[in-house]
Amino acid sequence: MRLINLLPKPRQSEIRYEVVFKTLLKVFVVSLISFAAVFMVQLGTKFYLQAENGSMQAQIDELRNQVNKQDNAVIKKKIQALNGEIGDFNTLAGNAPKWSQVIEAFAPLPPAGVRIGSLNVDAPRKMITISGTSPTRELAILLHDIILADEEHFINIDYPLENILKAVDVSFHFTFNFKDTLIK
């Protein structure tokens, strides 16, 4: 079967235009609704992501503050420990006598060939005890005389006779006091 359109030509084209217009109107409305739906979804996603970003940033800032506080506390403890050690060292250094001056005063005294094996200092009694060896008795006696002659630094030298019993390879020991001026 065949359809025959008996409407006049202008009316036929008007109907065609109406159909095209209605189709275009439907496409436009569907496109507008789709566009609005996509726009709303994007807008909602934007607000959601901004809220999440703000919350994450707040958490990051909180964690940074905690880490900084913990790091600062650890660093402060280390600094306090080091300051305590330095303070202890300064206290000990200030309270200790200056033995380098005693050693500096004694070091040039022994004649060549005489070996000092030990030098002990008793600070409260202001006493020095030395022991060593000398190749000859004369050098041991000379050491005694040199220490005795240095009245600026040393006094009261004790010279045991056993130091001169042997003529060669003499083992000796002396005890003498030092003056207060050496440890100030």
Secondary structure by P-SEA (a helix, b strand, c coil): cbbbbcccaaaaaaaaaaaaaaaaaaaaaaaaaaaaaaaaaaaaaaaaaaaaaaaaaaaaaaaaaaaaaaaaaaaaaaaaaaaaaaaaaaaaaaacccaaaaaaaaccccccccccccccccccccbbbbbbccccaaaaaaaaaaaaaccccccbbbbbcccccccccccccccccccccccc
